Amino acid sequence: MQDSAHILQSQVNDAVTEQRALAICGGGSKQFYGRQVSHDRLDTRIHTGITEYAPTELVLTARAGTPLAEIEATLLQKDQMLGCEPPLFGEYATFGGMLAAGLSGPSRPYRAAVQDTVLGCTILNGNGEILRFGGKVMKNVAGYDVSRLMVGSLGCLGVILEATVKVVPRSPAELTVAFTIGRDKAGALVNDMRRRGLPVTADCHDGDRLLVRFSAGDKEVARLPVQLDRHYSFVDWHRYEDDAFWSQLKNHELPFFTEGRDIWRLSVPAAADISSLIGNAHDVLTEWGGCLHWLKTEASAESVFTVMDACNGHASLFRQEVRGASDQVFQPLPDWHMTWHRRLKTAFDPAGILNPGRMYAGL
Amino acid sequence: MAEAGIRTRLLQSLKTILAPQYILATEEQLKPFECDGLSVYRELPMLAVLPCNTGEVCSILALCHELGVPVVTRGAGTGLSAGAKPHPQGLLLVLTRLNRILGIDPDAMTARVQPGVRNLAISEAASVHGLFYAPDPSSQIACSIGGNIAENAGGVHCLKYGLTVHNVLQLHGFNARGEPVTVGSGGLDSAGFNLQPLIIGSEGMLMVVTEITVKLLPLPQEVEVMLAAFDSVDAAGQAVSDIIAAGVIPGGLEMMDNNAICAAEDYAHAGYPRDAAAILLIEIDGSPANVQEQLQATREVLKHSGATSLKVAGSPEERALYWKGRKSAFPAVGRISPDYYCMDGTIPRSALAGVLNYIDSLSREYGFAVANVFHAGDGNLHPLILFDANIEGQLEAVEEMGGRILEKCIEVGGTITGEHGVGLEKIRQMPLQFTDAEIAQFHRVKEALDPDNLLNPGKNIPLLKHCQEYRALAADIEPNRLLPRLGQGQ
């Protein structure tokens, strides 16, 4: 546990004075994500420690450089967890990296997104000022919600120093079931299960079958097979014994992710038609009840972005294995939207020294 | 241009946009719009308009931008922080006629609605599909979803289902120039910065929202409501922590103290025990198996937490009655006192007993009775201070006492507003929760999205030049207490 906020602050101040851009970096586990930049490193791993954990308040506060693994282990001792089930992408992922990347795991539609868990945060803006927004309580509407704005901003608006998040109880029991059903019918099936009150906490279609995870109390989980038989006798289903599947999915350790091809992340409405982008059914993994697709395609970035614009979704070139470092990683923004982004960037980082170019060129 | 000249030009141009009956210009017409739910703050707007579609909203905003006229957007006017108080040189943009539910998609579990749709109307329309919209402020029968967006409204089910910010997927609307703006996406996240949470709760100061896509949830198959009585508020507060520690997340978890219990019981005849120091209302919802498991766990906890009585509602009617008592607590208190002032601080639950004792000591010091209702699950206090505004000096004294309650909330690590917003009401407490550097950052955010400061100017964020004055006033009232963040980072 080490409080190094003032060291980071002086490093930012020096960078402002010298007009030198900084690449904010924690464990480096998501270095591959976003546009590649080569600025001087600002290493948040010197700022560590869980500063407060109150299990009965369902609240945890930690410094940005704290390893996520340490936070998850601490929560586990009290049968609690982060509802957003963040990917680790390696053993060095930090709490600050989880917030700055804003990537949520398989439970996102059913438990929480990263931004949903955030109650407050302390940041270092591009003027070298240490600022605190939000708080440590569940409800807080004083001032603008800067804390949640920070989530997913890839460090372009500020260095996250510390944050308070809401945690949730772990479910005592889990069961994963594989349904033999096509992708086109999978979303409706998951939807139906939710509406029957079945405790769905994750889903994934791999081209052949739909895996669904249920999480609840022991008795409720024990009764699930009977309920599945009763309501879904028209589908072949069986218990899926590989408990590691969901962590392999969120951490991209499944073979799907390790074949050395470019991988796109498509975030879309559940009913979006992305068929024009799909060559082979096994080149897509679908999560979040149809709202998230991982896609392997050689289609041009422009064509992917065009399909996304048409369906009110957005795409990012998540893993750039073949194309190499691409400039076009994230869905291009309309002009007005980019204007707001530039103006917000200037509001937080007038000298433009915090992760410039990591998200969009010129930002 | 002189003010009268601007008014004339604005009025002339508005007549080319709207039918004359939807342009309000006389004092008689404007009077009903002089305040929101916090009626101690009143002001007549220069003009008011009631557009019926987004095209009209767009034209009105472009016109106001051209003339440099401030715009205050108003929904149902149920807000409790004067966030919708009109601007005397500004236009009041009333969105109650944009009241259509544009579509419900039961497969995607979403609804597209206009801002004037009442909160409860969304759940009513969704119920035929077995769905509901979760945030349910006590004013849900009247308040509009647009106002909910402006204030990031909460309700009694936030601990489990979240606030407005957790239940909205996409917002369409206009910036201060009248240019179309969309934040969020059709999916579960969006490209670029996460702007939606910045807009939600921004009190109409960053954009005007004209269409909202909300997330709907399946109606729980089973609901049980327990009523537990305690002979001290400390014991009730401890029971709340014990329930959470047992891994139970109730759908709703509310506390009322004796003054609130008696007022609600007299009004709603809900079956509350009038002799209890505090009651907890605990709603457990979900699938039948889950509800029974959690109900049993909660019973065990309450037995050990010193509950003096414990009842589970035996029928849907009784369940509705238990909730009626709680949801009508404000009007119930309104019956026993000429006026009441509703506070909205949030605290860590562990600080509950200390804060309630402090409120009790203020109640004696100022001579005003206080009834406490409390979203116990998420630490959101609603002390209702009873007074008579017709007695000279009482309103000022109540505002001072309320300010001290909010300062206590900050001192114990909480906030000055959980769900009602800052508006004008709590603007003097903002510098106690935030440093000058933080407030300056808020102003830069406002300037980034509304460079001409035309959208609801003067609310939510105090001017920096007033911050020291507000802090000094707070210190004068209670000189012995060092406010936690006073003097930091100036």
Interface residues (C-beta under 8 A of the other chain):
Chain A: A54 P55 T56 E57 L58 V59 D79 G102 S104 R108 P109 A112 A113 Q115 D116 N125 E129 I130 L131 R132 F133 G135 K136 V137 M138 K139 N140 V141 A142 G143 Y144 D145 V146 R148 L149 M150 V151 G152 S153 C156 L157 V168 P169 R170 P172 G187 A188 N191 R194 R195 R196 G197 L198 P199 A216 G217 K219 E220 R223 S267 V268 P269 A270 A271 A272 W288 C291 L292 C311 N312 G313 H314 S316 F330 Q331 L333 W336 H337 W340 H341 R343 L344 T346 A347 F348 M359 Y360
Chain B: D105 D107 A108 M109 G130 L131 E151 N152 G154 C158 L159 G162 L163 V165 H166 Q170 N175 E179 P180 V181 T182 S185 G186 G187 L188 D189 S190 A191 G192 F193 N194 L195 P197 L198 I200 G201 S202 L206 P218 P220 Q221 E222 S241 D242 I244 A245 G247 V248 I249 G286 S287 P288 A289 N290 E293 Q294 T346 I347 P348 R349 S350 H375 G377 D378 G379 N380 G413 G414 T415 I416 T417 G418 E419 H420 G421 V422 K426 M430 Q433 F434 T435 A437 E438 I439 Q441 F442 R444 V445 K446 E447 A448 L449 P451 N460 I461 G489
